[in-house]
């Protein structure tokens, strides 16, 4: 399947910003199940300073704001050819060792709430994949998809307490529980072609678990499936902070408003 993606992120500031830097993880990877045909990025109100591969092999662009900028606009467009691999990415790559993905973070700490979701799964299921799909179903049952009660800094434990959350929360809870069960697990940010709409106001997030023999396998907890050809992987990390599409810093006290428009369509 060939997917066409348009992604525009706009920041408006209520006062001129004297200086700012942003890290962009907006360039998809050519990996198992997907091949990037072309990809372009255009910046208004700033300029690219450098690009590099981080320790997860994410392609990172570092951009600076123009002096006294009042808005920054990042346009991405491209085409990606995808295939159905049943969610299997395969062997581990990158500079980060596999054991690192068993370490918890502030967003993926496995407290009492997470451990309760994982309880009994090792005894109930002998095989890894059925066990992990069962975990995915438990997460969605405990935290139904709901916009509003959580935010970017909500941890897995907090999202369970709220009783509702979005794809980022589902991924963090699942990752925390999978690590508690002894699996290396990581966060994935990317795109999903949706059946009921073209325009979206956020990118998508899911999780991957390293399973013996198969390697990395994806699980989209919010939709209860493993990724198929409608999915495009962009960045991976221990949690959202390492795979966020845009992050950075700026000087000054200006307030900001952000707008995101994403279109994913089959060509």
N, C-alpha and C positions, 0 to 999 in steps of 0.2 A: 504494500500500500504506500502510495506517495502522498505525503501530507505537506500542505502549504501553511506556514505559520507567520502571523504578523503580531508583533508584541510592542506596544508603546507604553512607556512609563513617563508620567509628567509630574514634576514637583513645582509647585508655585510657592514663593516665599513672600510674606507680607512686608519684609524689609530687605534691602540689598544684603547679600551675604559676602563678606570680604574674602573668605577662603573656604574651600571645601574639597574633600577627596571622597571618592566612592570606589568600592570594589564591585565589579559586575561579574556575575557568573551566569552568563546568558548565551553561551556558545555551546550547542549540543555536542555530544561525543559521538564519534564513529566507533561503535562497539558492536558486540553480539546483538543481532536483532535490529540494528539500525545503521544506516549509512547517510551521512550528511552530504547532500548533493551540492548545495550552495548555502551561504549564510553571510548576511551583511549587517553591520551595525553603524548607525549614524547618531551623532550626539549634537544637540543644540544647547548652547549656553555653557559648554565646557569642551575639553579636548582630551583625547587619549594620551596617556603618558607612557604606558608600557603594557605588555601582555606577558603572562607566564603560566606555567602549569604548577599547581600547588601539589601538596603531598598526596592528594586523592586523584591526581591527574585531571582535575577540573581546569578548564581554560579560564583564567582570570584576567580581566581588563581593569586597569587602574586609570581612573579619569579624574581630572581636576576641574573645578568650577572656573569660569571666566570671572575676573575681578568684579565684585559688586553685582553678581548675578541675581536676578529676581525669579528666574525659572530655569529648570534643567529638563530636557526632553531626551529620552533614549528610545530610538526606533530600532527594532530588530525585524528582519524578514529573511525567510529562507525556505528551503525544501529538504525534507528528510524522507528517505525510503526506509520503510519498516517491514519486518517479517514476524511471523508468529513463532516464537521460540518457547511458548508456554511459560513465559516469565523467567526462563533460565538465562542468566548472563554468563555463567561459567566461572573459570578459574580466577583467582584473585590477582589483581595487578596494582600498580601504583607503588609509591614509596613507603606508605604506611604499612607496618606489619599487621598480619591478620589478628594477632592477639590484642591489638589496640582497640578493635571493634567490640571487645568484651568489657571495656571500661565504661563506667557510667559517667554522665555529665550532669550539670545542674538541671537540665531539662529532661533527662532520662533516668533519674535516680529511681531505683526500685524500692519503694517503701511498702508499707502494709497494704495499701490499695492495689498496687501492681502485683504484689506477690499473691494476693487473694485471687486475682484473675488467672494467674498461672498455676495455681494449686491443683494438683492431681493430674495434670496433663501428661506427665511422664508415665504414670501408671495406666492411664486410660488408652494411650496410643503407643504402639510399638514403633511405628515409622515416623520419620521426621515431617514429611509433607502433610499428611493428615493431621498431625499434632499442631503444626503451625497454622493450618487453615482453621482448625478448631479454636486456636488462640485468637485469630483474627475475628471470628464470629463472636467470641466472648467480649472482645474490646468494643465492637460496634453495638452489642446488646447493652453493655454497661454505659457507653457514652454515645448515644444517638447523634447523628449529624445535626448540628444546630449552630447557626451563626449568631454571635453575640456574647456568650458567657465567657469566652476566652480571648487571649491576645497573643502576640508573638512571643512574649516571655513567660507564658503559662507552662508550668512543668507537667509531666505525666501524672504525678500524684494530684496536683491541683485540678487538672481536667477531669479526673475521675470523681473528685469531690463535687465539681460543678454539675456533673451528670449530663453534660452536653459539650460538643466541640466540633471542630472542623478537621480536615484531612491532616493538618500539621499535628494536631493533638492525637489523632488516631495513630499516626506514625510513631510519635514519641512514646505512647503507652505500649504499643506493640514491640518497639525496639527494647524498651526497658524490661518487659516481660520475657522476651526472647533471650536477652542477655542473662536474666535471672535463671533461665532454664539451661544455660551453658552455651548458647549459640553466639557467634559473632554476628552483629547486626548493624545496619547503617541506614541513614536517612537519604531519601532521593527527592530532588525537586525536578520538575519537568512539565510537560504538556500532555493534555488528554483531549482528544477529539470527542466532543460530547454529541449525543444523538439528538438532543432536543434544542440545541442552540449553537450559534456560531460565535457570538460575542461572549467573552468571559471577563470577569474583573479581578482574577487572581490566577496564578499558575497552580499546578497540582502538586501533591506530595504523597509519597508512599514509602514503603520500607523494603529492604533486602536483607535476607538472612543467608549466611554461609552454611551450606548443608554438605556433609561428606559426600564425595563422589560427584555430585552435581555442581558444586561451587555456589556462587551467589544466585539466589532465587528471589524474585520480586513478589510482594504481597500488597495489594491496594486494599487496605482495611475499609475505607469509606465505601467502596463499591463491592466488597466481598469477593474479589477475584484476583488472579495473578495478571499482571500486565499483558496485553495483547497488542496487535499492530496499531491500535489507536493511541498508544503511549509513545512519548519521546523523552528519553532520559537526558537531563542537562547537567546536573551536579550531584555529588554525593558527599556525605560527611558523617561525623558522629551524631550530629543533630542538626536542627535547622540553621544554627549560627554558622556552620561550616559549609552549608549548601544554599544559603540565602541568595536569591537572584541579585539583590542589591543591598549593600551595607556600606556604612562609612561614617564620616564625621564632618562637622563644619563649625566654623567660628561664628560668634554672634548670638543674638537672642531672637532672631526672626522666627515667627511661627510658620508652619508649612502645611500644605494640603497636597495629597498625592492622589493621582488618578491612574488606573491601569486599564488598558484595553487589550485583550488578547483574542485573536481569531485563529482557530485551527480547523482546517478543512481538507477533505480529500480532494486531490487535484483531479 
